[in-house]
């Protein structure tokens, strides 16, 4: 009956979850294989998959715990049971089993729930279930537990007492044992009865239940059975109950995989005036432990990998678990053309999610890019938001984080080394010598690696035996014939270093005179960074890495990372970097930090994966707020035309960040320079400058409307802004087509200062959305560039240099013409000339070069003179950054 009911329940579960294959792992540390057979037979009858881990008899507790911990982390195992000698059932062993996998219900967590009466939240140990099943209606009888100690004894006492039964407990060696046995109606043996306890001590007619360990295999001593007593053994029945528990556990496991409502505890803020430095504010707040935050937002324990106390990687398996969960609303924060000081997009992003979640009780997630350490030590200091709207701990956010940029640097430079090494070896070896080294004899056997077999197939050589290739096939296989003048893959470093903009490599005597001009880019400009931000899975990332074109061969055909045989190694280096990093805001709301491409020389958006995971976690009524770098003409345009194409996600609303300071600059105000004091025009009321500068705001609103998405203007208010200036900007923004325009004070007040913005965003997200791309991918490369230049930047036309036109022709010929466009352009003007503010018109946009990021999936035109390696200013930020050697606290970061 028990197994039949369990089978019916499991069939029902499998009907609703067709791919379900519940697996019970049993750790056995003795040589009695009959127990193994009983478990297998019952599992088969119920429809469960069972795997036995048979450890040798005499295994230590540490060896058993090690095996338990391994199975705890196996996502394919839903239940874990132990068949061990009695001496090994210690607290250390039982509590090593994860409570959610504890089918035998013997860990302290499960027993505690049982004692408290949390019947819906615990599993009753199978032995205790079997005893109760055998006893049936106890009708006020007295039950004596003999030798029932430890977890099983505690469970037996608990379930018996819950039935209102008078329960006594006694040890085998207790002096009162004979008297207790004589008066008991039911005796339950928890361990093997010693020979020196005569059966005559038990009164005739007493019901005896034997739970001793050796009886699990149905072996018992008939000589000890009292002819006046009925003895029952729980062996097979307990195993059946174990399988029933496993089915219950499977049902709970399925429920645990469903979307969970948030139970978020927000952190209180007490803003000070004047506002302290960012790092002082960050330090004054005590962040939640990241595992606590993860649990609050519905992440499972095995879905996070913790880095210290406040950071954790989130595993991509979550996307599969929540694949049927509807997405939340998708909000993009962009900006007007900024001053060199920046206008606070990250701060608005953080302030907005703090307002949504901590003050309006709406689930929200911020998705930000990881800052590059180049600007951190060079011109910027920090990029974690600012004031009372920032990610904490801000020094961890800005320095190293979880090492993703270092992984990109390692992968990028491995590929760069592979290119030059391959050219050197091909220049200095014969076909035969190359072949013998590329396909060596190992232990007397010669074989192609998987990536080499893939290259053979691309070459049309369908052979797997290295000994069968002809001389011509060997030559085709071993020679990439890279043309050094066409190499586009550069080395990278995450430091602003202008002296690496042009270098010569190969000058040592050992390199046989193979010298060539090269350069370093900043790490975040690497195509691998762009791939990390645009990939949708580990498999997709591996394929994209393999497609990266690094040069052309001497016949003009592209040479890829896959041709160099390095794809698998690159994927290994990036396997952890692909997971988004979970952090929190000052008010304890969740943030994903992932990827960090610059918007002027790359596509300037955080990762597709972070957005996708966050959209599942916030729930259908929640919000995911992600940020695009620099002005809407750069970061937002690339978000729509590149990132949304890669992700398939549709944005709900755009938040366009503006400041009175930037508008005054666009209205004709004096130059704004990082590190220099602001001129009086920026600190005193000047309505005319503001009105004149609103042309840039109006243009950026129009750019947003090209894509059919509602726009809300967020005016980031500074203490020098007058009420009249603020009102003027909001009025002009609404007249220019913005759904709403809201002044924000989150920098000085935290989320409370962005509540009106949050309410406006919530309303705008419910408006009709007519999202569309700016251009069709089928258009020629030049036409796509022209559409962006004319419709977004306001150019009269474009002009390609001969080199740029030559590259366009080559990429079209190579089959790369149907990719989106990623313009590399200054962020300080709508045009290519940084000094031209406001809304320049009538200019011809010069395209000096066109490159291709085939793995990332876009064509990359360079507008005018664009550097992919920033330089350090005269007084870098590193002058102010220091470490207290006693407290190990970072000082002066921002």
Secondary structure as GFF3:
##gff-version 3
##sequence-region A 1 894
A	DSSP	alpha_helix	2	16	.	.	.	ID=ss1
A	DSSP	beta_strand	23	28	.	.	.	ID=ss2
A	DSSP	alpha_helix	33	46	.	.	.	ID=ss3
A	DSSP	beta_strand	49	54	.	.	.	ID=ss4
A	DSSP	alpha_helix	61	72	.	.	.	ID=ss5
A	DSSP	beta_strand	79	83	.	.	.	ID=ss6
A	DSSP	three_ten_helix	86	88	.	.	.	ID=ss7
A	DSSP	alpha_helix	91	94	.	.	.	ID=ss8
A	DSSP	three_ten_helix	99	101	.	.	.	ID=ss9
A	DSSP	alpha_helix	108	116	.	.	.	ID=ss10
A	DSSP	three_ten_helix	119	121	.	.	.	ID=ss11
A	DSSP	alpha_helix	126	135	.	.	.	ID=ss12
A	DSSP	beta_strand	142	146	.	.	.	ID=ss13
A	DSSP	alpha_helix	150	162	.	.	.	ID=ss14
A	DSSP	beta_strand	166	170	.	.	.	ID=ss15
A	DSSP	alpha_helix	177	183	.	.	.	ID=ss16
A	DSSP	beta_strand	186	189	.	.	.	ID=ss17
A	DSSP	three_ten_helix	199	201	.	.	.	ID=ss18
A	DSSP	beta_strand	207	210	.	.	.	ID=ss19
A	DSSP	three_ten_helix	213	217	.	.	.	ID=ss20
A	DSSP	three_ten_helix	222	224	.	.	.	ID=ss21
A	DSSP	beta_strand	230	233	.	.	.	ID=ss22
A	DSSP	alpha_helix	235	257	.	.	.	ID=ss23
A	DSSP	alpha_helix	278	284	.	.	.	ID=ss24
A	DSSP	alpha_helix	290	296	.	.	.	ID=ss25
A	DSSP	three_ten_helix	301	303	.	.	.	ID=ss26
A	DSSP	beta_strand	304	307	.	.	.	ID=ss27
A	DSSP	beta_strand	311	314	.	.	.	ID=ss28
A	DSSP	alpha_helix	317	321	.	.	.	ID=ss29
A	DSSP	beta_strand	329	335	.	.	.	ID=ss30
A	DSSP	alpha_helix	345	354	.	.	.	ID=ss31
A	DSSP	pi_helix	355	359	.	.	.	ID=ss32
A	DSSP	beta_strand	364	368	.	.	.	ID=ss33
A	DSSP	alpha_helix	373	378	.	.	.	ID=ss34
A	DSSP	beta_strand	385	386	.	.	.	ID=ss35
A	DSSP	beta_strand	389	392	.	.	.	ID=ss36
A	DSSP	alpha_helix	394	398	.	.	.	ID=ss37
A	DSSP	alpha_helix	404	428	.	.	.	ID=ss38
A	DSSP	alpha_helix	431	438	.	.	.	ID=ss39
A	DSSP	beta_strand	441	442	.	.	.	ID=ss40
A	DSSP	beta_strand	445	446	.	.	.	ID=ss41
A	DSSP	alpha_helix	450	458	.	.	.	ID=ss42
A	DSSP	three_ten_helix	466	468	.	.	.	ID=ss43
A	DSSP	alpha_helix	471	478	.	.	.	ID=ss44
A	DSSP	three_ten_helix	484	486	.	.	.	ID=ss45
A	DSSP	beta_strand	491	493	.	.	.	ID=ss46
A	DSSP	three_ten_helix	498	500	.	.	.	ID=ss47
A	DSSP	beta_strand	503	505	.	.	.	ID=ss48
A	DSSP	three_ten_helix	509	511	.	.	.	ID=ss49
A	DSSP	beta_strand	516	518	.	.	.	ID=ss50
A	DSSP	beta_strand	520	522	.	.	.	ID=ss51
A	DSSP	three_ten_helix	523	525	.	.	.	ID=ss52
A	DSSP	alpha_helix	527	534	.	.	.	ID=ss53
A	DSSP	alpha_helix	538	547	.	.	.	ID=ss54
A	DSSP	beta_strand	549	552	.	.	.	ID=ss55
A	DSSP	beta_strand	558	560	.	.	.	ID=ss56
A	DSSP	alpha_helix	561	564	.	.	.	ID=ss57
A	DSSP	alpha_helix	567	574	.	.	.	ID=ss58
A	DSSP	beta_strand	581	585	.	.	.	ID=ss59
A	DSSP	beta_strand	590	593	.	.	.	ID=ss60
A	DSSP	alpha_helix	608	618	.	.	.	ID=ss61
A	DSSP	beta_strand	623	627	.	.	.	ID=ss62
A	DSSP	pi_helix	632	636	.	.	.	ID=ss63
A	DSSP	alpha_helix	637	638	.	.	.	ID=ss64
A	DSSP	pi_helix	639	643	.	.	.	ID=ss65
A	DSSP	alpha_helix	644	647	.	.	.	ID=ss66
A	DSSP	beta_strand	653	658	.	.	.	ID=ss67
A	DSSP	alpha_helix	660	666	.	.	.	ID=ss68
A	DSSP	alpha_helix	680	683	.	.	.	ID=ss69
A	DSSP	alpha_helix	687	706	.	.	.	ID=ss70
A	DSSP	beta_strand	711	716	.	.	.	ID=ss71
A	DSSP	alpha_helix	723	735	.	.	.	ID=ss72
A	DSSP	beta_strand	740	744	.	.	.	ID=ss73
A	DSSP	alpha_helix	746	749	.	.	.	ID=ss74
A	DSSP	three_ten_helix	750	754	.	.	.	ID=ss75
A	DSSP	alpha_helix	755	765	.	.	.	ID=ss76
A	DSSP	alpha_helix	781	787	.	.	.	ID=ss77
A	DSSP	pi_helix	788	793	.	.	.	ID=ss78
A	DSSP	beta_strand	797	800	.	.	.	ID=ss79
A	DSSP	alpha_helix	802	813	.	.	.	ID=ss80
A	DSSP	beta_strand	820	821	.	.	.	ID=ss81
A	DSSP	beta_strand	844	853	.	.	.	ID=ss82
A	DSSP	beta_strand	858	863	.	.	.	ID=ss83
A	DSSP	three_ten_helix	877	879	.	.	.	ID=ss84
A	DSSP	beta_strand	882	883	.	.	.	ID=ss85
A	DSSP	beta_strand	890	891	.	.	.	ID=ss86
###
